[in-house]
Amino acid sequence: MKLTTWLNTLVRSIVFLTPAFSVGQELSLETVQFKARENFPLIRQQKLIEETENIGLQNLSKGYLPQLSFNGQATYQSEVTKVDIPVPGITVNSLSKDQYKATLDLNQTLFDGGIISNQKQLQKLNSDVEHQRIEVELHKLKERIQQIYLSILLLDEQTKQADLVKTDIKTGYEKTEALVKNGVAFRSNLNSLEAELLKADQRKIELQALRSGLVRTLGLFIAEPLPINVQLQRPNKIEVVSEVKRPELNLFDKQTSLAIQQKKLITSRTLPKASLFGQGGYGRPGLNMLQNQFDWFYIGGIRLNWNISNIYTYKKEKLLADINAKSTELQKETFLLNTNAQLTQQKAEIEKLELLIDTDRQIIELREKVKTAASAQLENQVISTSDYIREVNAEDQARQMLITHQLQLIQAQLTYSTIAGY
């Protein structure tokens, strides 16, 4: 029994090897998923998307401000305009072939066909799409955390069952030990039971080592060191719902809105534009072409511009936007079809596990009666230790199946909820 005592000490050392954290803390699945979401690196990208959107909107808004430009020009030309008609008393000097001009031009948009406002709306929709892409990835994170969480719960239940098996074997060991002392049983029977105790300890060591690794992984996701013996709450029964609220559906809707907005921008580009303009400058010649000298000048007015060539590609560009919108709708329909098919399969899995759990309880009840009878038979030397161990293991297997099916049911219910988008 010394080796058994040593193994027990090792198990306790694994369980209570705890980092600096509140001992006895109990966590719920919702709390862990929330913390994992808040600490996931991708969540910080949402702030970058918002900053990018604000900068883009500010830049687009500046399109309504007066646009200023400075221009300079120096030219030399082979010929200039000359006045060869003699006018008595008047001398008209010809212009210099080298000419200079520096101007400051101002342009104020009056009507741009709605281009700037449509571009601003497009910028917002692009940001919405990027935000929703992140929500899709965070939904996948939720599912991953759920799997780790339930794996820890399963290991906890298996550890409890390992303790129960060990208790049953100890009971058999104590009865056999008394028989050996009285000389009515062989020492080999006692050795068999002691070997089973060691196997139970080994099983517990394996379970605790697996749990330790999963708990540390969970701690990495929530950015907090968790104690190895942290307690996790078993999730409540999840109600089966029929409505699908997956983040992918919102993503498809936003992509459709983006395609519709692109059509509006295409229309805006085909409309005429109106603006005020002004130009002031200094050069030779000025606006008076008959004076060959440097002079100040200015000019202002209203300008109408209509780029007719945009109409050439207008229909094709709108057709492409329509195709993109229809393609997105088809993707949404396909996604809904696949999701509803998964929900149907998952609902059938839930119903199957509920039936299996009812059967498991009946089997355990019968196995427990057989084990109890075997314990009395062992004490009376009606059966061997091998027969007793076999009945103990049979009950253990039945309880293991119940534990597995119960956790599988919770997993199936949570998976159903995750597939539906809750």
FILO-988934 format. One record per residue (C-alpha): residue number from 1; residue in three letters; x, y, z. Coordinates in steps of 0.05 Angstrom, whole numbers, plus 5000, padded with zeros to 4 digits. Layout:
% residues N
ATOM num residu east north   up
ATOM NUM    Ala    X     Y    Z
...
***
This chain:
% residues 422
ATOM num residu east north   up
ATOM   1    Met 5000  5000 5000
ATOM   2    Lys 5060  5047 5004
ATOM   3    Leu 5061  5057 4929
ATOM   4    Thr 4986  5074 4932
ATOM   5    Thr 5000  5126 4985
ATOM   6    Trp 5054  5157 4942
ATOM   7    Leu 5008  5161 4882
ATOM   8    Asn 4954  5195 4925
ATOM   9    Thr 5005  5247 4946
ATOM  10    Leu 5024  5259 4873
ATOM  11    Val 4951  5268 4853
ATOM  12    Arg 4941  5319 4909
ATOM  13    Ser 5002  5357 4886
ATOM  14    Ile 4975  5362 4816
ATOM  15    Val 4907  5385 4840
ATOM  16    Phe 4933  5439 4886
ATOM  17    Leu 4990  5465 4844
ATOM  18    Thr 4956  5533 4838
ATOM  19    Pro 4979  5600 4810
ATOM  20    Ala 4964  5667 4844
ATOM  21    Phe 4888  5670 4837
ATOM  22    Ser 4827  5670 4881
ATOM  23    Val 4822  5599 4908
ATOM  24    Gly 4754  5566 4901
ATOM  25    Gln 4732  5612 4847
ATOM  26    Glu 4674  5585 4806
ATOM  27    Leu 4666  5607 4734
ATOM  28    Ser 4607  5602 4687
ATOM  29    Leu 4611  5589 4613
ATOM  30    Glu 4581  5658 4598
ATOM  31    Thr 4634  5693 4641
ATOM  32    Val 4691  5655 4607
ATOM  33    Gln 4664  5669 4537
ATOM  34    Phe 4655  5743 4554
ATOM  35    Lys 4726  5750 4581
ATOM  36    Ala 4755  5711 4522
ATOM  37    Arg 4719  5759 4474
ATOM  38    Glu 4744  5821 4510
ATOM  39    Asn 4816  5796 4510
ATOM  40    Phe 4817  5767 4439
ATOM  41    Pro 4867  5808 4397
ATOM  42    Leu 4818  5815 4339
ATOM  43    Ile 4771  5856 4383
ATOM  44    Arg 4821  5913 4382
ATOM  45    Gln 4815  5916 4307
ATOM  46    Gln 4745  5944 4315
ATOM  47    Lys 4774  6008 4344
ATOM  48    Leu 4821  6013 4284
ATOM  49    Ile 4762  6006 4237
ATOM  50    Glu 4725  6062 4273
ATOM  51    Glu 4787  6107 4269
ATOM  52    Thr 4794  6092 4195
ATOM  53    Glu 4721  6108 4184
ATOM  54    Asn 4726  6175 4221
ATOM  55    Ile 4788  6196 4182
ATOM  56    Gly 4755  6176 4116
ATOM  57    Leu 4692  6214 4131
ATOM  58    Gln 4731  6276 4152
ATOM  59    Asn 4771  6274 4087
ATOM  60    Leu 4707  6267 4046
ATOM  61    Ser 4674  6325 4082
ATOM  62    Lys 4731  6370 4061
ATOM  63    Gly 4707  6361 3990
ATOM  64    Tyr 4654  6414 4006
ATOM  65    Leu 4707  6465 4025
ATOM  66    Pro 4737  6514 3973
ATOM  67    Gln 4792  6480 3934
ATOM  68    Leu 4854  6523 3925
ATOM  69    Ser 4912  6512 3877
ATOM  70    Phe 4974  6552 3859
ATOM  71    Asn 5000  6549 3787
ATOM  72    Gly 5062  6579 3754
ATOM  73    Gln 5080  6579 3681
ATOM  74    Ala 5136  6607 3637
ATOM  75    Thr 5132  6597 3562
ATOM  76    Tyr 5167  6616 3498
ATOM  77    Gln 5129  6615 3433
ATOM  78    Ser 5151  6620 3361
ATOM  79    Glu 5099  6672 3341
ATOM  80    Val 5055  6723 3375
ATOM  81    Thr 4995  6765 3353
ATOM  82    Lys 5014  6830 3318
ATOM  83    Val 4971  6889 3296
ATOM  84    Asp 4998  6910 3227
ATOM  85    Ile 4943  6961 3213
ATOM  86    Pro 4972  7032 3221
ATOM  87    Val 4931  7076 3267
ATOM  88    Pro 4949  7150 3267
ATOM  89    Gly 4975  7172 3335
ATOM  90    Ile 4973  7102 3364
ATOM  91    Thr 5030  7053 3369
ATOM  92    Val 5012  6981 3385
ATOM  93    Asn 5072  6942 3410
ATOM  94    Ser 5074  6868 3395
ATOM  95    Leu 5075  6818 3452
ATOM  96    Ser 5139  6786 3476
ATOM  97    Lys 5151  6714 3455
ATOM  98    Asp 5171  6697 3527
ATOM  99    Gln 5110  6699 3572
ATOM 100    Tyr 5100  6688 3647
ATOM 101    Lys 5041  6675 3691
ATOM 102    Ala 5029  6657 3765
ATOM 103    Thr 4957  6645 3788
ATOM 104    Leu 4918  6625 3850
ATOM 105    Asp 4856  6585 3830
ATOM 106    Leu 4795  6574 3874
ATOM 107    Asn 4739  6525 3861
ATOM 108    Gln 4676  6518 3904
ATOM 109    Thr 4629  6459 3891
ATOM 110    Leu 4556  6478 3885
ATOM 111    Phe 4528  6411 3862
ATOM 112    Asp 4567  6347 3854
ATOM 113    Gly 4510  6300 3836
ATOM 114    Gly 4512  6271 3907
ATOM 115    Ile 4581  6239 3898
ATOM 116    Ile 4609  6261 3965
ATOM 117    Ser 4547  6242 4006
ATOM 118    Asn 4544  6174 3972
ATOM 119    Gln 4619  6163 3983
ATOM 120    Lys 4609  6179 4057
ATOM 121    Gln 4552  6129 4062
ATOM 122    Leu 4595  6078 4025
ATOM 123    Gln 4651  6090 4076
ATOM 124    Lys 4604  6076 4134
ATOM 125    Leu 4577  6013 4101
ATOM 126    Asn 4648  5988 4088
ATOM 127    Ser 4663  5997 4162
ATOM 128    Asp 4598  5960 4181
ATOM 129    Val 4619  5901 4137
ATOM 130    Glu 4688  5898 4169
ATOM 131    His 4658  5902 4239
ATOM 132    Gln 4611  5844 4221
ATOM 133    Arg 4668  5802 4194
ATOM 134    Ile 4700  5808 4263
ATOM 135    Glu 4634  5787 4296
ATOM 136    Val 4635  5724 4253
ATOM 137    Glu 4705  5707 4277
ATOM 138    Leu 4686  5721 4350
ATOM 139    His 4627  5673 4342
ATOM 140    Lys 4678  5619 4323
ATOM 141    Leu 4718  5637 4385
ATOM 142    Lys 4655  5627 4427
ATOM 143    Glu 4648  5557 4400
ATOM 144    Arg 4722  5541 4414
ATOM 145    Ile 4717  5565 4486
ATOM 146    Gln 4654  5523 4494
ATOM 147    Gln 4691  5460 4473
ATOM 148    Ile 4749  5472 4522
ATOM 149    Tyr 4700  5487 4578
ATOM 150    Leu 4659  5424 4568
ATOM 151    Ser 4721  5382 4562
ATOM 152    Ile 4742  5405 4632
ATOM 153    Leu 4672  5388 4658
ATOM 154    Leu 4677  5319 4628
ATOM 155    Leu 4744  5307 4661
ATOM 156    Asp 4715  5330 4728
ATOM 157    Glu 4659  5279 4723
ATOM 158    Gln 4707  5224 4703
ATOM 159    Thr 4752  5242 4762
ATOM 160    Lys 4692  5236 4809
ATOM 161    Gln 4676  5168 4779
ATOM 162    Ala 4748  5146 4788
ATOM 163    Asp 4742  5163 4862
ATOM 164    Leu 4678  5121 4867
ATOM 165    Val 4712  5062 4834
ATOM 166    Lys 4771  5069 4881
ATOM 167    Thr 4723  5068 4940
ATOM 168    Asp 4691  5003 4916
ATOM 169    Ile 4759  4971 4906
ATOM 170    Lys 4781  4993 4975
ATOM 171    Thr 4719  4961 5004
ATOM 172    Gly 4737  4895 4969
ATOM 173    Tyr 4809  4903 4992
ATOM 174    Glu 4790  4911 5065
ATOM 175    Lys 4745  4850 5063
ATOM 176    Thr 4797  4807 5027
ATOM 177    Glu 4852  4832 5075
ATOM 178    Ala 4810  4806 5134
ATOM 179    Leu 4802  4739 5099
ATOM 180    Val 4877  4735 5086
ATOM 181    Lys 4892  4749 5160
ATOM 182    Asn 4843  4694 5179
ATOM 183    Gly 4878  4647 5131
ATOM 184    Val 4817  4634 5088
ATOM 185    Ala 4840  4673 5026
ATOM 186    Phe 4904  4676 4985
ATOM 187    Arg 4952  4735 4986
ATOM 188    Ser 4948  4737 4910
ATOM 189    Asn 4875  4759 4915
ATOM 190    Leu 4897  4818 4956
ATOM 191    Asn 4952  4834 4906
ATOM 192    Ser 4900  4835 4850
ATOM 193    Leu 4858  4887 4886
ATOM 194    Glu 4920  4928 4903
ATOM 195    Ala 4939  4928 4830
ATOM 196    Glu 4869  4954 4814
ATOM 197    Leu 4878  5010 4865
ATOM 198    Leu 4943  5031 4830
ATOM 199    Lys 4907  5031 4763
ATOM 200    Ala 4853  5076 4792
ATOM 201    Asp 4907  5124 4817
ATOM 202    Gln 4941  5123 4748
ATOM 203    Arg 4875  5140 4716
ATOM 204    Lys 4865  5199 4763
ATOM 205    Ile 4935  5225 4748
ATOM 206    Glu 4920  5223 4673
ATOM 207    Leu 4854  5259 4683
ATOM 208    Gln 4884  5313 4726
ATOM 209    Ala 4942  5324 4677
ATOM 210    Leu 4893  5332 4620
ATOM 211    Arg 4851  5380 4661
ATOM 212    Ser 4913  5421 4680
ATOM 213    Gly 4930  5432 4607
ATOM 214    Leu 4859  5453 4589
ATOM 215    Val 4853  5501 4648
ATOM 216    Arg 4919  5534 4628
ATOM 217    Thr 4893  5540 4557
ATOM 218    Leu 4829  5572 4582
ATOM 219    Gly 4870  5620 4624
ATOM 220    Leu 4908  5642 4562
ATOM 221    Phe 4844  5659 4526
ATOM 222    Ile 4816  5701 4583
ATOM 223    Ala 4885  5731 4599
ATOM 224    Glu 4880  5710 4672
ATOM 225    Pro 4920  5656 4708
ATOM 226    Leu 4869  5604 4731
ATOM 227    Pro 4881  5556 4789
ATOM 228    Ile 4886  5484 4767
ATOM 229    Asn 4829  5466 4814
ATOM 230    Val 4783  5522 4790
ATOM 231    Gln 4710  5501 4793
ATOM 232    Leu 4667  5508 4731
ATOM 233    Gln 4591  5513 4733
ATOM 234    Arg 4552  5463 4692
ATOM 235    Pro 4511  5502 4640
ATOM 236    Asn 4436  5502 4648
ATOM 237    Lys 4392  5465 4599
ATOM 238    Ile 4390  5503 4534
ATOM 239    Glu 4322  5514 4502
ATOM 240    Val 4316  5492 4430
ATOM 241    Val 4297  5551 4386
ATOM 242    Ser 4280  5553 4312
ATOM 243    Glu 4300  5624 4293
ATOM 244    Val 4370  5632 4264
ATOM 245    Lys 4409  5694 4288
ATOM 246    Arg 4479  5679 4262
ATOM 247    Pro 4526  5739 4252
ATOM 248    Glu 4538  5714 4181
ATOM 249    Leu 4467  5734 4163
ATOM 250    Asn 4480  5806 4185
ATOM 251    Leu 4544  5804 4144
ATOM 252    Phe 4505  5783 4082
ATOM 253    Asp 4454  5839 4093
ATOM 254    Lys 4508  5891 4101
ATOM 255    Gln 4544  5867 4038
ATOM 256    Thr 4477  5873 4000
ATOM 257    Ser 4469  5944 4026
ATOM 258    Leu 4540  5959 4003
ATOM 259    Ala 4523  5936 3932
ATOM 260    Ile 4460  5980 3932
ATOM 261    Gln 4501  6040 3955
ATOM 262    Gln 4552  6028 3900
ATOM 263    Lys 4494  6033 3849
ATOM 264    Lys 4476  6101 3878
ATOM 265    Leu 4548  6125 3871
ATOM 266    Ile 4550  6101 3799
ATOM 267    Thr 4487  6143 3785
ATOM 268    Ser 4518  6204 3818
ATOM 269    Arg 4579  6201 3773
ATOM 270    Thr 4535  6208 3711
ATOM 271    Leu 4501  6273 3734
ATOM 272    Pro 4525  6343 3715
ATOM 273    Lys 4568  6383 3765
ATOM 274    Ala 4564  6457 3780
ATOM 275    Ser 4615  6500 3817
ATOM 276    Leu 4639  6571 3828
ATOM 277    Phe 4710  6588 3807
ATOM 278    Gly 4757  6646 3813
ATOM 279    Gln 4828  6660 3790
ATOM 280    Gly 4875  6715 3809
ATOM 281    Gly 4946  6723 3783
ATOM 282    Tyr 5004  6763 3760
ATOM 283    Gly 5040  6756 3693
ATOM 284    Arg 5059  6782 3625
ATOM 285    Pro 5014  6794 3590
ATOM 286    Gly 4954  6804 3635
ATOM 287    Leu 4883  6800 3611
ATOM 288    Asn 4895  6860 3566
ATOM 289    Met 4930  6827 3508
ATOM 290    Leu 4950  6895 3479
ATOM 291    Gln 4996  6912 3537
ATOM 292    Asn 5063  6878 3535
ATOM 293    Gln 5079  6886 3609
ATOM 294    Phe 5071  6851 3676
ATOM 295    Asp 5003  6863 3708
ATOM 296    Trp 4954  6837 3760
ATOM 297    Phe 4890  6804 3737
ATOM 298    Tyr 4831  6763 3762
ATOM 299    Ile 4771  6727 3734
ATOM 300    Gly 4711  6692 3766
ATOM 301    Gly 4646  6658 3748
ATOM 302    Ile 4605  6594 3750
ATOM 303    Arg 4623  6530 3715
ATOM 304    Leu 4580  6472 3691
ATOM 305    Asn 4613  6406 3677
ATOM 306    Trp 4581  6342 3651
ATOM 307    Asn 4625  6283 3634
ATOM 308    Ile 4582  6249 3582
ATOM 309    Ser 4632  6191 3575
ATOM 310    Asn 4609  6164 3644
ATOM 311    Ile 4543  6145 3611
ATOM 312    Tyr 4580  6096 3566
ATOM 313    Thr 4594  6048 3623
ATOM 314    Tyr 4535  6067 3667
ATOM 315    Lys 4490  6007 3651
ATOM 316    Lys 4547  5956 3655
ATOM 317    Glu 4571  5982 3722
ATOM 318    Lys 4500  5980 3751
ATOM 319    Leu 4492  5909 3723
ATOM 320    Leu 4556  5888 3759
ATOM 321    Ala 4530  5918 3824
ATOM 322    Asp 4464  5880 3815
ATOM 323    Ile 4502  5815 3802
ATOM 324    Asn 4542  5826 3867
ATOM 325    Ala 4478  5838 3906
ATOM 326    Lys 4444  5775 3876
ATOM 327    Ser 4507  5734 3890
ATOM 328    Thr 4506  5756 3963
ATOM 329    Glu 4432  5737 3968
ATOM 330    Leu 4447  5668 3939
ATOM 331    Gln 4503  5659 3990
ATOM 332    Lys 4454  5678 4045
ATOM 333    Glu 4402  5628 4021
ATOM 334    Thr 4455  5573 4017
ATOM 335    Phe 4480  5590 4086
ATOM 336    Leu 4409  5587 4115
ATOM 337    Leu 4396  5520 4081
ATOM 338    Asn 4460  5490 4109
ATOM 339    Thr 4447  5519 4178
ATOM 340    Asn 4376  5493 4181
ATOM 341    Ala 4401  5424 4159
ATOM 342    Gln 4452  5426 4216
ATOM 343    Leu 4399  5447 4266
ATOM 344    Thr 4354  5389 4244
ATOM 345    Gln 4412  5339 4253
ATOM 346    Gln 4431  5369 4320
ATOM 347    Lys 4359  5366 4345
ATOM 348    Ala 4357  5292 4328
ATOM 349    Glu 4423  5283 4366
ATOM 350    Ile 4393  5317 4427
ATOM 351    Glu 4332  5271 4426
ATOM 352    Lys 4376  5210 4418
ATOM 353    Leu 4420  5229 4478
ATOM 354    Glu 4359  5242 4522
ATOM 355    Leu 4335  5171 4508
ATOM 356    Leu 4405  5142 4520
ATOM 357    Ile 4410  5177 4587
ATOM 358    Asp 4344  5146 4610
ATOM 359    Thr 4371  5077 4590
ATOM 360    Asp 4438  5091 4624
ATOM 361    Arg 4403  5104 4691
ATOM 362    Gln 4367  5038 4686
ATOM 363    Ile 4431  5001 4670
ATOM 364    Ile 4467  5033 4728
ATOM 365    Glu 4412  5014 4775
ATOM 366    Leu 4418  4941 4754
ATOM 367    Arg 4495  4942 4754
ATOM 368    Glu 4495  4972 4824
ATOM 369    Lys 4451  4914 4850
ATOM 370    Val 4498  4863 4818
ATOM 371    Lys 4560  4897 4848
ATOM 372    Thr 4528  4899 4917
ATOM 373    Ala 4513  4825 4912
ATOM 374    Ala 4583  4811 4887
ATOM 375    Ser 4612  4848 4948
ATOM 376    Ala 4573  4802 4995
ATOM 377    Gln 4594  4741 4954
ATOM 378    Leu 4667  4762 4958
ATOM 379    Glu 4663  4767 5033
ATOM 380    Asn 4632  4698 5035
ATOM 381    Gln 4684  4671 4985
ATOM 382    Val 4630  4652 4936
ATOM 383    Ile 4665  4690 4879
ATOM 384    Ser 4738  4707 4866
ATOM 385    Thr 4769  4777 4868
ATOM 386    Ser 4771  4776 4792
ATOM 387    Asp 4696  4766 4790
ATOM 388    Tyr 4686  4824 4839
ATOM 389    Ile 4733  4869 4800
ATOM 390    Arg 4695  4852 4736
ATOM 391    Glu 4629  4874 4768
ATOM 392    Val 4660  4937 4795
ATOM 393    Asn 4687  4954 4726
ATOM 394    Ala 4620  4938 4694
ATOM 395    Glu 4585  4988 4739
ATOM 396    Asp 4641  5038 4726
ATOM 397    Gln 4632  5031 4651
ATOM 398    Ala 4557  5042 4659
ATOM 399    Arg 4568  5105 4700
ATOM 400    Gln 4621  5129 4651
ATOM 401    Met 4570  5122 4595
ATOM 402    Leu 4520  5163 4634
ATOM 403    Ile 4571  5217 4648
ATOM 404    Thr 4592  5217 4575
ATOM 405    His 4520  5220 4550
ATOM 406    Gln 4502  5276 4599
ATOM 407    Leu 4560  5319 4577
ATOM 408    Gln 4546  5302 4505
ATOM 409    Leu 4475  5326 4515
ATOM 410    Ile 4499  5392 4543
ATOM 411    Gln 4548  5397 4485
ATOM 412    Ala 4493  5381 4435
ATOM 413    Gln 4447  5434 4465
ATOM 414    Leu 4502  5486 4466
ATOM 415    Thr 4522  5468 4395
ATOM 416    Tyr 4450  5475 4373
ATOM 417    Ser 4448  5544 4406
ATOM 418    Thr 4514  5563 4374
ATOM 419    Ile 4492  5540 4305
ATOM 420    Ala 4428  5581 4313
ATOM 421    Gly 4471  5642 4332
ATOM 422    Tyr 4454  5650 4406
***
